[in-house]
Amino acid sequence: MPILQVREISKIYEGKISTKALDHVSFRMEEGEFVGIMGPSGSGKTSLLNVIATIDEPTSGTVCIAGQNPHELDQERMALFRRRRLGFIFQHFNLLDTLTVEENIVLPLTLEGTPMQEMKRNAADLAERLGIAGVLDKFPHEISGGQMQRTAIARAMIHHPSLLLADEPTGNLDSKSSRDVMEAFAMVNEAKRAAILMVTHDAFAASFCHRVIFIKDGSMYNEIYRGDNRQAFFQKIIDMMSLLGGDTDHLSSARL
Amino acid sequence: MVFFVCAVFLFHPELRDRVAWQSALLVLGQAEAIMFVFCFLFVLYSVGSFLRSRKREFGVLLLHGMTVKQLRKMVFTENMLVGLGALGAGILGGLLTAKLFLMAGANLLGIEELSFHISPWSVLLTLAAFLLLFLSISSFTTMLLGSTRLIDLFQSGAKREGQPRFSKGLSLLAATLLIASYTLAVTASASTVKLRVVPVTLMTMLGTYLFFSQAGLAVIHLLKRNLARYWHRTNLILISNLSYRLKENAWMFFLVAMISTITFCAVGVFASVNRLSAEFDRDHPAEIGYVAKPGSNVSAGHLRQIREELAARGLAFHEEETDLLLAEVASTTLAGAPDQLALLSFSDYTKLVAAARMTTREEPPDAEGALVLMSSQREKLLLQEREPASYTLGAGGIRLDEEGVTQHVPISDYLTPELGDFRGGNFSGLVVSDATWEKLAPNFGRAVYTAFYTDAGLEATVDIAKNLTENGKMKYETGLDYAMAVSGTLFEVQRTTYGALLFFALLVGTVFFMSAGSFLYFRLYSDLDYDRRQYAALTKLGVTRREMERIVTAQLGLMFFLPVGVALVHSIFAFIALQSYLFIPIAWEACLILFSFCFVQGMYFYFIRARYLRNLQKGYL
């Protein structure tokens, strides 16, 4: 059974001038898959992620996560669904700065009323794997960006969600931190068999994925698979991006 | 929005003006001054907090090349416009509701309806005062803006720095101070309460501040230690947020708590004082009392006039006549060392008590003893607690020692020379045994006390013998040949005065209380941006709407009710202390007032909570 099945999703933003952000997008993700979504600015990446994340509603089409369509649920259940089945990682980390690293990590579990010992154990385990065990007692403003994003990964992972959704996770990080964070993603993907869907601009970050889906103007454009060689994959992504145009260098393909 | 609240404010002071032609002019003037100072601080604070929340906007303006001077000019003009608008709306609102307030005021004062009269001066004064206020505040605001470095403006409010720290020592000090002052308040007696008032108030203030800034954090720290509770569901978010809120708002909490305490106490006191009227009968047993000083030759005429006026009103009355000895005091241990003293014989005392339809089972004093002749029930506690004094009377050197205090007040206190002071209590004279009285009688002058009793109510004797009294009384000390008290008129005067005080205390109190609530609201408003981002993140993480509302409610609840709760506890102890000073029970009044304030605060809380939740949710989804 696919972990995520997106069928014919369209999203139209109503207004004085209606804009079609997504146009009959369909794809599926298998369990344990690590998928990247790339595309030029305004291509509808974030709209797609928001729809999958149940933050936004599709105008037509269905989303099925682990056999359930979350858009059929009411607000309350939808929130619970997000909390139990999904994990989120944001560009701006969105850690609560009133909480320590450890408290941030266990936050989803506390909301569920998980027993104390289990929370402690899980947090310590994840922190160890992500290399942030040393900063568990620190507050977010006391640690580096890379550590913050790894904390966010731990928070997104701690409740073993069906699907991990990441929105530009390296957008705010320097190259060293980016590498740390992407390696952390690869690690949780392999060790925990976590399915990850990541929206990114960054070809380097995308090269960690098994498969990258390119969208343009709201429609599926292409998808490429990694194969064995990450370096070659990286090159393929770069090529595809320049074909799509307007992404890294913000020049349209017509001018190239 | 804020200026709506301000407008409510603004129209209050000028409302006060309008009633100003009323009697309590002095009280009014003071209230006005307090209101003005308060408004000033309040507007300053509100303008400041709104400017802070607009820092990013100013940043954008500066980025696009607006000069600092232009920015200042813009802010100044904005403030002036808003201020003028609020002022206009305030005066207009005041004019519209003036009649209502006049009616309410008239009702409380127990006087006939006030005419709908608005002096142009009141409008002018308000205009002038608030124009001045807005002008000065508008010119201050640029200073409030602080740094104009672009980077500071853009990054304002983005981060929270450091974990709140607290000191154990100071937390303990806070607890100690509060407990100590509460203990002092509870154990205060009539005589010590005046001495203790100032230190206890200071201790409480310091204690309250430390409580909010230190002890509160200490409590949260303890809560955090209990991981099982702390890490339970929404508690994690709630409690960690609380510590920051406490730290950032300690000063404001303190202000609000103090303002509320003052309000509670002031209104409470005035409401209780109002109750004093109920005890009026016991302090002025005779409807009309008349004392002819020794050698007076006007008394016969005066008494005849009184009888005629009583008869003209068709009132049935009976008279009692007794002699008072006015003894010269050679020396005394009493503070103030009076030289004249009224002496009443014990049998006359019982006779007067009986004439007023009161009963007593008191024993006559010894030959050398005397009972302190109480001047008013409210002095009772003070008189009972002070050291008994002794007197040596002139002409014969007879010595009298105080043995106790009379149970009743047989004679209105205006009719005899006043003795004692405010710390030991005032009294009217001494009651001595019949034998002693007879023995002393030849040596001193005699004043004749004539009392008129009727069974009709106090209202029946209002304005009798108007030409002989000033506002119902002619004090013994006035220097005329007689002293006189007309209970009906006295009662009327007292009732309206206390009514006026209560009315203004209520008005000022309400304004204070509302402004305390508004401080809280501003505080919330300036944090709104931050909260919105936080809650948006939480929603994405799957915090349900209901959980969110629970967190918000708990946080707001704490902000609203913690300071007011502290103020409540303070006031309760203040009332306990006050009770030891007043002889009438004030528990009922105190409860009523505290309860109604809590009720208002509760309403306010629900209103603000709904608004705040709506504002928060506007940010996400």
Interface residues (C-beta under 8 A of the other chain):
Chain A: A53 I55 Q75 E76 A79 L80 F81 R82 R83 R84 L86 F88 F90 N94 L96 D97 T98 L99 E103 V106 L107 P108 T110 L111 E112 G113 M116 M119 F139 H141 R155
Chain B: K159 R160 E161 G162 Q163 L227 A228 W231 H232 R233 T234 N235 L236 I237 S240 N241 S243 Y244 Q534 A537 L538 T539 K540 L541 G542 V543 T544 R545 R546 E547 L621
